[in-house]
Amino acid sequence: MAKGEIRESTDAAGLAALIARAGAETGGRGLPPVERWNPPFCGDIDMEIRADGTWFYLGTPIGRAPLVRLFSTVLRKDEDGRTYLVTPVEKVGIRVADAPFIAVEMNAGGKGEAQALTFRTNVGDVVEAGPEHPLRFVISGENSELKPYLLVRGRLEALVSRAVMYELVALGETIAVDGVEMFAVRSGGMVFPVMPAAELDALSR
């Protein structure tokens, strides 16, 4: 099948069954080892993760949360910048409007350098921000919107939802980073700069 071809004939239930068999290889002991799999690329399918985290297949929302969770366990973002569903025997491309996951809840424990920020995603991942799961902040759009992202696994990130973003920013403090006063947040022994403290007033409301 040619690269970029949309495989309209792919059945969502059949694809889910294939992924379930792939997941069975872990014996229920966590996520499938997608980073170790190197199957052939079998083309694109008409599946999209929209900016609000909703999954669509053939233009229709996937309303079953367990099915979305199943698909999410075999997502992989490769060096080419594209996102794929990967099993031991098949790799298919999907579209992602922004980030594949949304961070919908945050818990803050400890204070100062001992602070730990733990996030839950819309597909059930629970991740503590730190060295292996850094936060990054982007200011984008005409309204200079602040968009925090959390690395969940591999190259896959979660966009921090707006409600959680406000909670996150409320924990910020001014910290000197490489001699520059930065508005930043702490977690897992790391400092994650948000923006220069002098530019804080430019944060969109």
Phi, psi and omega per residue, in radians:
M1 nan 2.343 -3.080
A2 -1.193 2.540 3.105
K3 -1.076 2.387 3.109
G4 1.577 -0.149 -3.136
E5 -1.275 2.359 3.116
I6 -1.477 2.162 -3.086
R7 -1.635 1.348 -3.073
E8 -1.072 -0.422 -3.053
S9 -1.395 -0.169 -3.131
T10 -1.136 2.205 -3.123
D11 -1.572 2.294 -3.081
A12 -1.078 -0.690 3.141
A13 -1.156 -0.713 3.112
G14 -1.132 -0.711 3.097
L15 -1.117 -0.715 3.120
A16 -1.095 -0.695 3.122
A17 -1.115 -0.711 3.106
L18 -1.085 -0.761 -3.136
I19 -1.169 -0.667 3.112
A20 -1.074 -0.698 3.108
R21 -1.153 -0.644 3.097
A22 -1.118 -0.745 3.141
G23 -1.151 -0.500 -3.138
A24 -1.100 -0.360 3.133
E25 -1.131 -0.374 3.127
T26 -1.445 -0.171 -3.129
G27 1.121 0.494 -3.139
G28 1.311 0.247 -3.052
R29 -1.775 0.701 3.087
G30 1.989 -2.845 -3.051
L31 -1.308 2.581 3.058
P32 -1.069 2.588 -3.097
P33 -1.412 1.105 -3.017
V34 -1.083 -0.496 -3.124
E35 -1.161 -0.363 -3.113
R36 -1.637 -0.152 -3.098
W37 -1.538 2.485 3.138
N38 -2.353 1.087 -3.116
P39 -1.394 2.907 3.085
P40 -1.221 2.606 3.052
F41 -1.336 2.201 -3.048
C42 -1.949 0.327 3.114
G43 1.739 -3.122 3.138
D44 -1.704 2.659 2.971
I45 -2.062 2.766 -3.095
D46 -1.445 1.181 3.080
M47 -2.184 2.415 -3.084
E48 -2.453 2.452 2.967
I49 -1.856 1.986 -3.074
R50 -1.432 3.010 -2.997
A51 -1.085 -0.452 3.135
D52 -1.541 0.103 3.108
G53 1.572 -0.020 3.131
T54 -1.339 2.327 3.113
W55 -1.629 2.365 3.101
F56 -2.144 2.483 3.033
Y57 -2.285 2.164 -3.063
L58 0.928 0.654 3.082
G59 1.421 0.026 -3.103
T60 -2.002 2.338 3.117
P61 -1.055 2.448 3.027
I62 -1.518 1.818 -3.007
G63 -1.479 -0.220 -3.077
R64 -1.556 1.927 -3.105
A65 -1.016 -0.726 3.117
P66 -1.064 -0.590 3.128
L67 -1.218 -0.730 3.082
V68 -1.068 -0.768 3.126
R69 -1.054 -0.730 3.131
L70 -1.056 -0.846 3.111
F71 -1.053 -0.682 -3.069
S72 -1.117 -0.438 -3.089
T73 -1.289 -0.279 -3.134
V74 -2.049 0.410 3.021
L75 -1.345 2.531 3.037
R76 -2.601 2.341 3.031
K77 -1.830 2.125 -3.052
D78 -1.649 3.094 -3.099
E79 -1.098 -0.359 3.125
D80 -1.349 -0.030 3.112
G81 1.512 -0.061 -3.133
R82 -1.654 2.751 -3.128
T83 -1.932 2.422 -3.051
Y84 -2.308 2.708 2.817
L85 -1.623 2.255 -2.998
V86 -2.241 2.270 2.968
T87 -2.181 3.060 3.122
P88 -1.076 -0.356 -3.033
V89 -2.061 -0.086 -3.013
E90 -2.692 2.489 3.042
K91 -2.324 2.123 -3.114
V92 -2.216 2.496 -3.104
G93 -1.512 2.504 3.047
I94 -2.268 2.956 3.126
R95 -1.796 2.446 3.091
V96 -2.261 2.077 -3.061
A97 -1.213 -0.664 -3.131
D98 -2.428 -1.732 3.048
A99 -1.874 2.633 -3.109
P100 -1.240 -0.415 -3.105
F101 -2.141 2.831 3.040
I102 -2.167 2.266 3.032
A103 -1.464 1.974 -2.983
V104 -1.855 -0.129 -3.117
E105 -2.664 2.549 3.117
M106 -2.404 2.465 3.025
N107 -2.148 2.258 3.134
A108 -1.889 2.175 3.093
G109 -2.172 2.567 -3.130
G110 1.303 3.089 -3.130
K111 -2.440 2.773 3.090
G112 1.036 -2.370 -3.102
E113 -1.179 -0.297 3.133
A114 -1.597 0.059 -3.097
Q115 -1.170 2.446 3.089
A116 -2.297 2.193 3.136
L117 -1.882 2.051 -3.117
T118 -1.948 2.294 -3.061
F119 -2.031 2.571 2.992
R120 -2.017 2.329 -3.135
T121 -1.643 2.959 3.141
N122 -1.182 -0.228 3.100
V123 -1.930 0.232 2.982
G124 1.680 0.007 3.067
D125 -1.229 2.463 3.041
V126 -2.104 2.071 -2.969
V127 -2.360 2.314 3.040
E128 -1.671 2.166 3.103
A129 -1.108 2.351 -3.115
G130 3.091 -2.750 -3.080
P131 -1.007 -0.692 -3.105
E132 -1.529 -0.269 -3.107
H133 -2.349 1.245 -3.064
P134 -1.261 2.715 2.973
L135 -1.705 2.504 2.972
R136 -2.344 2.689 -3.053
F137 -2.197 2.319 -3.134
V138 -2.167 2.401 3.012
I139 -1.912 2.062 -3.003
S140 -2.420 2.893 3.051
G141 1.443 2.927 -3.115
E142 -1.122 -0.455 -3.116
N143 -1.658 0.216 -3.134
S144 0.888 0.933 -3.108
E145 -1.315 2.325 3.091
L146 -1.487 2.193 -3.126
K147 -2.229 1.868 3.070
P148 -1.497 2.497 3.081
Y149 -2.208 2.503 3.108
L150 -2.091 2.243 3.076
L151 -1.289 2.115 -3.082
V152 -1.640 -0.966 3.096
R153 -2.844 2.604 -3.081
G154 0.998 -2.169 3.047
R155 -1.871 0.214 -3.056
L156 -1.535 2.258 -3.098
E157 -2.018 2.799 2.979
A158 -1.983 2.286 2.973
L159 -1.361 2.225 3.115
V160 -1.294 2.161 -3.096
S161 -1.050 2.784 -3.076
R162 -1.048 -0.755 -3.128
A163 -1.081 -0.759 3.135
V164 -1.238 -0.574 3.109
M165 -1.028 -0.707 3.116
Y166 -1.118 -0.683 3.078
E167 -1.103 -0.722 -3.111
L168 -1.129 -0.822 -3.112
V169 -1.122 -0.560 3.135
A170 -1.104 -0.345 3.132
L171 -1.617 0.004 -3.095
G172 -1.229 2.761 3.110
E173 -2.611 2.840 3.111
T174 -1.517 2.132 -3.076
I175 -2.331 2.399 3.087
A176 -1.333 2.107 3.121
V177 -2.146 1.990 -3.108
D178 0.921 0.715 3.068
G179 1.418 0.057 -3.138
V180 -2.012 2.313 3.091
E181 -1.250 2.041 -3.098
M182 -2.092 2.490 2.912
F183 -1.421 2.150 -2.969
A184 -2.587 2.905 3.040
V185 -2.149 2.667 3.137
R186 -1.931 2.552 2.982
S187 -2.933 2.424 3.058
G188 1.014 0.570 -3.141
G189 1.382 0.094 -3.128
M190 -1.957 2.710 3.015
V191 -1.946 2.202 -3.124
F192 -1.994 1.814 -3.110
P193 -1.141 2.389 3.072
V194 -1.666 -0.884 -3.138
M195 -2.957 2.823 3.034
P196 -1.005 2.381 -3.095
A197 -0.979 -0.559 -3.131
A198 -1.160 -0.371 -3.094
E199 -1.728 0.107 -3.036
L200 -1.026 -0.639 -3.114
D201 -1.134 -0.288 -3.139
A202 -1.431 -0.090 -3.140
L203 -1.041 2.232 -3.109
S204 -1.166 2.570 -3.131
R205 -1.863 nan nan
